[in-house]
Amino acid sequence: MGWLTPDNMLASYRELTPAYLRERGIDVLIMDIDNTLAPYEQALPDERIKAWIGEMQAAGIGLAFVSNNDWERVELFNDEIGIPAFAKSGKPFGKTLRRVMTLYGTDAAHTAMLGDQLLTDVFAGKHIGATALLVPPIKDKTTAFWRIKRALERPVIRKYARKRPEQAACAAFWLRKDTK
């Protein structure tokens, strides 16, 4: 389960600051888009996302979007931001994440992956040796596929929350389903 266990959980991407990344030696942040920064149906980044990305850029943090979604979605979302962006990335496999590290001339020790899914985002980050940061999905899907996927994540999150009780609030999204 180690490859599925995040290094840290945050309540939202907005909790992630340049200072937080610098304290951990992170120079490059690779980000998922859907349900990490914006819900699937939000085509464009809102002002809060643009301001947060601007803070990261001003602090010298290298940024990239790495999404399993299609090119149209990723390009539209990235149009006003203009950072390196990769669609149909094949997460959890690490090829695209390694490509971002090469682009920025860095290594996994100085890279973090931010996402909302253990089976794609966290696994991809851990697979290449990067710091894996997990946020609860902004608006979760309720199809059978997603319910099964979240059920597979639950034991990992439960174990994580037991070891790090200070993270219980962040883990609540996954753990609340235990009562249903």
N, C-alpha and C positions, 0 to 999 in steps of 0.2 A: 504493500500500500504506500510505500515511501514515495513512489513516483506520482502518486495522486494527492499527496498531502501538501497543501500550500505552505509556503514559508511564513506567510502572514495573511490575515483576513482584514479587510477594511469595510466599513459600512457603505462606502461609496467611493468612486474615483476621486471625488473632491477632497477626501481626507489625505490623499497622496500629494505630498508637497516636494518641492526641490530639496528642501532641508532633509526630509525623511530619506530621499534617495541618496543624497550626498553622504549622510551618516553611515549608509550601508555600502558606500563605494560604487553606487550605480551611476553610470554615465549615459546609458541608453535604456529607454523605456519602449517596449513593444506592446501595443495595445490592440485588443479586440475592440470591435465597434458595437455590434448588436447585443443589447442587454447589459453591456458593460458601461458604455458611455451614453447610449441612447436606445430607446426601444426600437424594435424592428421597423415600426411604421413611421418613425421620425427620419425623414430623408436627409435633412440637413442638420449640421451641428447648431445648437442654440448658442446664445451669447455666453452662458456659463461655461460651456465646453470650450468655446474659442478663447475666453479669458484664461481658463485653466491651462490650455495648451500654450498660450502666449507666455504665461508665468514660467512654464517648463522651458520653453525656448529661450527666454530672457536669462534663465539660470544656466544655459548651456547644456541642457539635457537633450540628447539626441532622441528623436521620436520617430515611430513608424506605426502604421496601421497594418495588422496582419489578420485577415478575416477569411473564413471559409465561405463567405457569401460571394455573390457574383460580381463581376467587374463593374457593371452599371451601378450597383449599390455603393460599392467602395469608392469609385471615382466621383460620384455625385456628392457623397458625404465629405470627401477630401478636397473638393474643388476650391473652396474658399481658404482652406488651411494650407494645402500644398506641401505636405510632408511625404516621405516615401510611403507608398501604400501598395499592398499586395492582396489580391483577391484569390479565391479558390486555392488557398495556401496549403491545404493538406494537413492542417493540424489534426491530430497530435504529432505528426511527424515533424521533425525539426529543420527540414531543408530550408524553408523560407526564413525561419528565425536565424539560422546560420548566415543566410544571405544578408540579412539586416546587420548582423555583427560585422561581416566583411565590409559592407558599405560604410559603416562608421569606424572601421579599424579597431574594433574592440573584441573582447572575449566574453565568455559566459559569466565570469566572476564579476564583470562590470555591467551586466545586462539584467533587466527584469522583464517578465511577461505579466501583463495585467489582463485578467479576464473574469468571466462569470461561470465557467464550467470546469469541473475537475477533469473530465474525460478528454477535453480538447486543450484548453488553455493551460491549466496547471500541468497536465502531463507533458505538453510540448515544452514548457519552460524547464521543468525538471529533467526531461529527456536530454536536453542540451547542457544542463548544469547551471542554468540561469536561476535567479530568484523568481519564485512563482507567487504572485499576489492575486488573491481572490476577492471578488466583491459579489454580493447577492445580485441575482438578475433584477433588472429594473422592473420588468413586466414579464413574468414567466408565462410560457405557453402551457396549455392544459391538455394537449393531445395525448393519446396513449403512449406514443414514443417518448414524449418529454416526461410524462409521469414515471415511466420506467427508468429513464436516464437519471432523474432526480432521486429515485429510490436507490439506484446503484451508488449515488454519491453520499447518501445519508450515513451509512456506517463509517465512512472515512471522516466526515465532518463531526460525527458524534465522538469518535476517538480523539480527533483534534481538539474539540471543545473540552473534553475531560482533561487533556494534558495542559491546555491553556485556558483556564476558566475566565481570564480577563477578556477573552475573545467570544464569550457566550452570546453577547448581543449580536455580533456579526454572524454567528452560526445559527441564529434563531430562524432564519428563512428555511433552512433545510430541516431543522429539528422540529419545527412546528407541525410538520406533516405526520410526526409520530403519533399524534393524538387523533388522527382521522382514520 
